[in-house]
Amino acid sequence: MSKIKIIIVDDHLLFSQSLSYLVGSFENFEVAGIYNNGKEFITAVKGGIKLPDIVLLDVNMPIMDGIETMKWIKQNHPDQKVIALSVNNDEDTVMRMITNGAKGYLLKDTDPKNFKEALEEVYSRGFYYSEMVSGYLINKLNNDNKIVLKEREIEFIKLACTEKTYKEIADGMCLSPKTIDGYRENLFQKLEIKTRIGLVLYAIKHKIVCI
C-alpha cells in the first residue's frame, strides 16, 4: 500500500523538520517535500512536482504567506487538500483560510494525536474542523443569516414608528407614495411581518428606535 504523501510549507526550519519527523512516525504517511514559503512551493508546482495528498501550510510566512498561497491553490488546484497551521487563532485569519479552501486549521501546539486524526480525516473525508473552527463557522453562518437593512430602509422604519401617514413619510423622504408603498411591502416580506405595528415592534426589538 502506497503511503499518503504530505508536503510541508513553513519558513521555520526547526518546526518543519520536527513536523516532518512526526508525520514520518505515523503509519501510512510520509513527507514528500518541504518548502520555506508559498512562492517556493508554487514555483515547484509550476516546475512539475507531483502534488501531494495533503499540503500542510503555514499561515504566517515571509515572501508569500499562507493566505496568498491558499488563494493561488484554490484558483489553480481547487481539489488540493490543505491544512493550515498557525500559532494564531484569530477568527478573521481562520475564516480567511477556510473560505479560501483550506480543509482544516490547526494550531501549532496541537496534540500529536489530534494532528494525526486531522490528517486522516482530511485524507478520507475531505475536511477536519476542530471545535474552534466549527465555532467560527457557526458564528459566520449566523452573521450571514442576519437581515441587512439599507440606509433608506432604516430611515423609512424610523419614520414608520412615528404618527406620520405614509404620504407624509413619502414627502419627508422626497419620494413618491408609490415608492414608499414599495419600501413597505419589501420590508414586510424581508422581515416576515404583515402590519405597521409589526414593523414598530421589530424596530424596538432591534434598537432601531428607542422608547
Phi, psi and omega per residue, in radians:
M1 nan 2.204 3.142
S2 -1.259 2.557 -3.085
K3 -1.421 2.727 3.113
I4 -1.332 2.143 -3.044
K5 -1.518 2.337 -3.134
I6 -2.153 2.390 2.969
I7 -2.034 2.358 3.139
I8 -1.862 2.270 3.072
V9 -2.118 1.802 -3.051
D10 -2.767 2.415 -3.053
D11 -1.530 -0.165 3.121
H12 -1.593 1.874 -3.012
L13 -1.030 -0.809 -3.101
L14 -1.087 -0.752 -3.134
F15 -1.153 -0.810 -3.086
S16 -1.119 -0.639 3.117
Q17 -1.233 -0.679 3.092
S18 -1.143 -0.701 3.122
L19 -1.146 -0.679 3.119
S20 -1.087 -0.727 3.114
Y21 -1.120 -0.724 -3.141
L22 -1.109 -0.822 3.135
V23 -1.053 -0.730 -3.132
G24 -1.144 -0.367 3.130
S25 -1.419 -0.214 3.114
F26 -1.473 2.384 3.106
E27 -1.111 2.373 3.080
N28 1.322 0.177 3.096
F29 -2.141 2.554 3.017
E30 -2.658 2.617 3.132
V31 -1.527 2.190 -3.106
A32 -1.682 -0.196 -3.136
G33 3.090 2.718 3.090
I34 -2.287 2.305 3.133
Y35 -2.249 2.575 -2.988
N36 -1.439 -0.344 3.138
N37 -2.858 3.017 -3.087
G38 -1.070 -0.689 -3.117
K39 -1.110 -0.717 3.141
E40 -1.123 -0.715 3.116
F41 -1.138 -0.805 -3.122
I42 -1.110 -0.700 3.093
T43 -1.041 -0.714 3.124
A44 -1.156 -0.701 3.119
V45 -1.116 -0.779 3.115
K46 -1.122 -0.483 -3.141
G47 -1.383 -0.120 3.021
G48 1.912 0.161 3.099
I49 -1.115 2.642 3.107
K50 -1.326 2.235 3.135
L51 -1.158 2.488 -3.097
P52 -1.448 3.132 3.039
D53 -1.267 -0.645 -3.124
I54 -2.491 2.414 2.991
V55 -1.828 2.259 3.003
L56 -1.708 1.920 -2.927
L57 -2.010 2.032 3.059
D58 -1.179 2.461 -3.118
V59 -1.401 -0.777 -3.044
N60 -1.797 1.811 3.137
M61 -2.440 2.651 3.031
P62 -1.311 2.949 3.094
I63 1.204 -1.050 3.083
M64 -2.594 1.955 -3.038
D65 -1.417 -3.127 -3.067
G66 -1.157 -0.622 -3.123
I67 -1.141 -0.831 3.118
E68 -1.145 -0.670 3.100
T69 -1.115 -0.727 -3.141
M70 -1.108 -0.682 3.100
K71 -1.068 -0.739 3.141
W72 -1.138 -0.764 3.134
I73 -1.077 -0.771 -3.134
K74 -1.053 -0.682 -3.098
Q75 -1.334 -0.643 -3.013
N76 -1.791 -0.491 -3.140
H77 -2.460 1.179 -3.018
P78 -1.066 -0.347 -3.140
D79 -1.536 -0.091 -3.123
Q80 -1.186 2.254 3.115
K81 -1.491 2.246 -3.093
V82 -2.299 2.372 2.968
I83 -1.985 2.151 3.125
A84 -1.407 2.492 3.104
L85 -2.176 2.377 -3.122
S86 -2.847 2.799 2.969
V87 -1.588 -0.086 -3.031
N88 -1.801 2.184 3.095
N89 -1.905 0.423 3.093
D90 -1.035 2.281 -3.048
E91 -1.026 -0.733 -3.110
D92 -1.088 -0.753 3.134
T93 -1.131 -0.787 3.129
V94 -1.015 -0.842 -3.075
M95 -1.200 -0.550 3.090
R96 -1.155 -0.670 3.112
M97 -1.219 -0.761 -3.112
I98 -1.156 -0.794 -3.113
T99 -1.207 -0.342 3.080
N100 -1.617 0.134 2.972
G101 2.013 -0.094 3.108
A102 -1.093 2.390 -3.105
K103 -1.592 -0.065 3.098
G104 -2.936 2.841 3.134
Y105 -2.505 2.036 -3.092
L106 -2.117 2.464 2.996
L107 -1.359 2.613 -3.036
K108 -1.230 -0.217 3.072
D109 -1.729 0.332 3.107
T110 -1.052 2.453 3.096
D111 -1.056 2.383 -3.130
P112 -0.925 -0.610 3.134
K113 -1.122 -0.760 3.101
N114 -1.192 -0.614 3.108
F115 -1.088 -0.802 3.116
K116 -1.089 -0.711 3.116
E117 -1.073 -0.702 3.130
A118 -1.102 -0.778 3.109
L119 -1.029 -0.809 -3.106
E120 -1.137 -0.714 -3.119
E121 -1.192 -0.747 3.131
V122 -1.133 -0.708 -3.139
Y123 -1.157 -0.771 -3.033
S124 -1.540 -0.694 -3.054
R125 -1.812 -0.354 3.126
G126 1.724 -0.104 3.113
F127 -2.831 2.771 3.020
Y128 -2.571 2.012 3.134
Y129 -2.032 2.020 3.087
S130 -1.206 3.023 3.108
E131 -1.030 -0.664 3.130
M132 -1.066 -0.881 -3.114
V133 -1.151 -0.731 3.123
S134 -1.029 -0.722 3.118
G135 -1.095 -0.730 3.115
Y136 -1.144 -0.678 3.130
L137 -1.138 -0.731 3.105
I138 -1.110 -0.725 3.130
N139 -1.094 -0.745 3.120
K140 -1.116 -0.738 3.134
L141 -1.072 -0.763 3.133
N142 -1.106 -0.707 3.124
N143 -1.175 -0.663 3.128
D144 -1.141 -0.509 -3.116
N145 -1.443 -0.144 3.120
K146 -1.203 2.480 -3.137
I147 -1.315 2.232 3.122
V148 -1.794 2.127 -3.137
L149 -1.776 2.422 3.079
K150 -1.326 2.808 -3.084
E151 -1.023 -0.743 -3.128
R152 -1.234 -0.519 3.071
E153 -1.173 -0.704 3.104
I154 -1.129 -0.706 3.103
E155 -1.058 -0.751 3.114
F156 -1.099 -0.779 -3.128
I157 -1.049 -0.766 3.139
K158 -1.052 -0.734 3.130
L159 -1.231 -0.572 3.121
A160 -1.191 -0.335 3.114
C161 -1.491 0.017 3.064
T162 -1.728 -3.049 3.133
E163 -1.553 0.102 -3.122
K164 -1.142 2.543 3.018
T165 -1.352 2.919 3.120
Y166 -1.101 -0.574 3.110
K167 -1.167 -0.702 3.119
E168 -1.189 -0.607 3.076
I169 -1.132 -0.733 3.117
A170 -1.049 -0.771 3.119
D171 -1.107 -0.739 -3.115
G172 -1.139 -0.538 -3.140
M173 -1.683 0.061 -3.130
C174 0.997 0.752 3.123
L175 -2.211 2.837 3.113
S176 -1.373 2.682 3.080
P177 -0.975 -0.588 3.127
K178 -1.136 -0.696 3.105
T179 -1.144 -0.693 3.105
I180 -1.114 -0.688 3.068
D181 -1.040 -0.673 3.111
G182 -1.130 -0.746 3.075
Y183 -0.999 -0.830 -3.080
R184 -1.077 -0.855 -3.090
E185 -1.167 -0.660 3.110
N186 -1.129 -0.698 3.131
L187 -1.223 -0.687 3.088
F188 -0.992 -0.738 -3.118
Q189 -1.262 -0.779 -3.104
K190 -1.124 -0.701 -3.079
L191 -1.621 -0.046 3.137
E192 0.999 0.878 3.059
I193 -2.212 2.932 -3.034
K194 -2.185 -0.213 -3.065
T195 -2.382 2.923 3.091
R196 -1.157 -0.571 3.093
I197 -1.092 -0.713 3.092
G198 -1.074 -0.631 3.113
L199 -1.140 -0.734 3.123
V200 -1.117 -0.784 3.138
L201 -1.088 -0.689 3.097
Y202 -1.087 -0.769 -3.114
A203 -1.101 -0.683 3.123
I204 -1.198 -0.805 -3.116
K205 -1.029 -0.721 -3.078
H206 -1.691 0.229 3.024
K207 1.042 0.555 3.016
I208 -1.282 -0.598 3.003
V209 -2.259 2.761 3.105
C210 -2.043 2.555 3.081
I211 -2.111 nan nan
